[in-house]
Amino acid sequence: FAFFSIVALYLSITSIAEYFRITGLIFPKDIMNPGMGILFGRSRGPFLQPGVNGAVLGMLAITNLYMAINTKFPNRIFFIIIALLVPVAVFFTYTRSAWLGTVVSFIIIFFMNRNFRKYIWFLFLLGAVFMIPLGSKIVNVEKVFSRSHDMNPIDDRRNLYRTYILMIEDRPFLGFGFKNFDSFSREYFKNLTSKSRVTMEIPTIHDTFM
């Protein structure tokens, strides 16, 4: 867990530096290359993908919280500092799934573990003291509002999942071949739109798990 906390510190510093374009603190430098990875402009970290970066940071926030509570001073100060940095880094990914995953994880711990409860309150209040006065100056409020209320990514995924199901039903065992999704999915999506009120276009494959 101590090692994971060090990784969390690295990812947090990298993500925050990426957001503020502090290139001297960013390693590897490819992170600042808009031609590599996806969604340049959000904190992508070494994964070059903000969704993965946010998900990993959220998980590491939990293991680091354990260290912040179960170590003694002065070592505890190190883990408390990381505990304050990680939520900021997750926020700068501007990825709703990462926001929700991290918040829900802390809520579950809050209700299931009494010992954690007072520390989570303390971290929340301490973070608020530092972040609220600076919030309007460093946070793009318009971008946050836009990301929070944009339904297009959700509609896109619903269209993808419906198309996946039709394709899996048609070829459940052999599939369509590696990297052939975009070649075949259009025809299946046309059949889907003719049977329902789907109006948006299907994007290229997004959910690699499926």
C-alpha positions in Angstrom: 0.0 0.0 0.0 2.9 2.3 0.6 4.1 1.6 -2.9 0.6 2.3 -4.3 0.6 5.6 -2.4 3.8 6.6 -4.1 2.2 5.8 -7.4 -0.8 7.8 -6.4 1.5 10.8 -5.6 3.2 10.5 -9.0 -0.1 10.3 -10.9 -1.6 13.2 -8.9 1.3 15.5 -9.4 1.4 14.5 -13.1 -2.3 15.1 -13.6 -2.4 18.5 -11.8 0.8 19.6 -13.6 -0.8 18.5 -16.9 -3.9 20.6 -16.2 -1.9 23.7 -15.5 0.7 22.9 -18.3 3.6 22.7 -15.8 5.7 20.7 -18.2 8.7 20.5 -15.9 6.8 18.2 -13.5 5.4 15.9 -16.2 7.1 12.6 -17.0 7.0 11.1 -19.6 6.9 14.1 -21.9 4.7 12.2 -24.4 1.8 13.0 -22.1 1.8 16.6 -23.5 1.8 15.4 -27.1 -1.7 16.0 -28.5 -1.0 13.5 -31.2 -0.7 10.6 -28.8 -3.6 9.0 -26.9 -7.0 10.6 -26.8 -8.9 13.5 -25.2 -5.9 15.9 -25.0 -6.8 18.8 -22.7 -8.0 16.6 -19.8 -5.6 15.0 -17.3 -4.7 11.8 -19.1 -1.5 10.9 -17.1 0.9 8.2 -18.5 -2.1 6.2 -19.7 -2.9 9.0 -22.3 -6.6 8.4 -21.5 -8.4 10.4 -18.8 -10.9 7.7 -18.0 -8.3 5.1 -17.1 -6.2 7.8 -15.3 -9.2 8.7 -13.2 -10.2 5.1 -12.4 -6.7 4.2 -11.3 -6.4 7.4 -9.2 -9.8 6.6 -7.5 -8.7 3.1 -6.6 -5.4 4.3 -5.2 -7.2 7.0 -3.2 -8.7 4.1 -1.1 -5.4 2.3 -0.5 -3.7 5.6 0.4 -6.5 6.4 2.8 -5.7 3.2 4.6 -2.1 4.3 5.0 -3.1 7.8 6.1 -5.1 6.2 9.0 -2.9 3.3 10.0 0.5 5.0 10.1 2.0 7.1 12.8 3.3 10.7 12.7 5.3 12.0 11.0 4.9 9.4 8.3 1.1 10.0 8.3 1.6 13.6 7.1 3.0 12.2 3.8 -0.1 10.1 3.2 -2.5 12.9 4.2 -0.9 15.1 1.6 -1.5 12.5 -1.0 -5.1 12.1 0.2 -5.7 15.8 -0.5 -4.0 15.7 -3.9 -5.7 12.6 -5.4 -9.3 14.0 -5.5 -8.0 17.1 -7.2 -6.2 15.0 -9.8 -9.4 12.9 -10.3 -11.4 16.0 -10.8 -9.1 17.4 -13.5 -9.7 14.2 -15.6 -13.2 15.7 -16.3 -14.5 12.2 -16.5 -17.9 11.5 -14.9 -17.3 7.8 -14.4 -14.1 8.5 -12.5 -15.8 11.2 -10.3 -18.7 8.9 -9.5 -16.5 5.8 -8.8 -14.3 7.7 -6.4 -17.2 9.4 -4.6 -19.2 6.1 -4.3 -16.1 4.3 -2.9 -15.7 6.9 -0.2 -19.4 6.8 0.6 -19.3 3.1 1.0 -16.3 3.3 3.4 -18.0 6.1 5.3 -21.0 4.0 6.1 -19.2 0.7 6.6 -16.3 1.7 8.8 -16.7 3.8 11.8 -12.9 4.4 12.2 -12.7 5.8 8.7 -15.6 8.2 9.2 -13.9 10.9 11.2 -10.9 10.9 8.9 -13.0 11.3 5.8 -14.8 14.2 7.4 -11.5 15.8 8.3 -10.1 15.3 4.8 -13.3 16.7 3.2 -13.2 19.8 5.4 -9.5 20.4 5.0 -9.8 20.1 1.2 -12.8 22.5 1.2 -10.8 25.1 3.2 -8.1 25.1 0.5 -10.2 24.5 -2.6 -13.3 26.7 -2.3 -11.5 30.0 -2.3 -9.4 28.9 -5.3 -12.2 27.1 -7.1 -13.5 29.9 -9.2 -9.9 30.8 -10.3 -8.5 27.4 -11.2 -11.6 25.4 -12.3 -13.3 25.8 -15.6 -16.9 26.0 -14.2 -18.4 26.1 -17.7 -16.5 22.9 -18.7 -17.6 21.1 -15.5 -21.2 22.1 -16.1 -20.9 20.9 -19.7 -19.4 17.6 -18.7 -21.9 17.0 -16.0 -25.0 17.6 -18.2 -23.8 16.3 -21.6 -26.0 13.3 -22.5 -24.4 12.6 -25.8 -21.7 10.2 -24.5 -24.4 8.2 -22.7 -26.6 8.1 -25.8 -23.6 7.0 -27.9 -22.9 4.1 -25.5 -26.5 3.0 -25.5 -26.4 2.9 -29.3 -23.1 0.9 -29.1 -24.5 -1.6 -26.6 -27.6 -2.2 -28.7 -25.5 -2.7 -31.8 -23.1 -5.0 -29.9 -26.0 -7.2 -28.8 -27.3 -7.6 -32.4 -23.8 -8.5 -33.6 -23.2 -11.0 -30.8 -26.6 -12.6 -31.5 -25.6 -13.0 -35.2 -22.1 -14.3 -34.6 -21.8 -15.4 -30.9 -18.7 -17.6 -31.2 -16.5 -16.6 -34.1 -17.3 -12.9 -34.1 -16.2 -10.6 -37.0 -12.5 -10.6 -36.7 -9.9 -8.4 -35.1 -10.4 -4.6 -35.8 -13.5 -5.3 -38.1 -16.1 -3.7 -35.8 -16.3 -0.4 -37.8 -16.7 -2.3 -41.1 -19.7 -4.3 -40.0 -21.4 -2.2 -37.3 -22.9 0.4 -39.7 -25.3 -2.2 -41.3 -26.4 -3.5 -37.9 -26.9 0.1 -36.6 -29.2 0.8 -39.7 -31.3 -2.2 -38.7 -31.4 -0.9 -35.2 -32.6 2.6 -36.2 -35.4 1.2 -38.3 -36.9 -0.5 -35.3 -36.5 2.2 -32.7 -36.2 5.9 -32.2 -32.4 6.0 -32.2 -31.4 9.2 -33.9 -27.7 9.6 -33.2 -25.0 8.2 -35.4 -23.0 5.3 -34.0 -19.4 6.3 -33.2 -16.4 4.1 -33.6 -15.9 1.3 -31.1 -15.5 2.7 -27.6 -16.0 0.0 -25.1 -13.1 -2.4 -25.6 -14.3 -4.7 -22.9 -17.3 -5.7 -25.1 
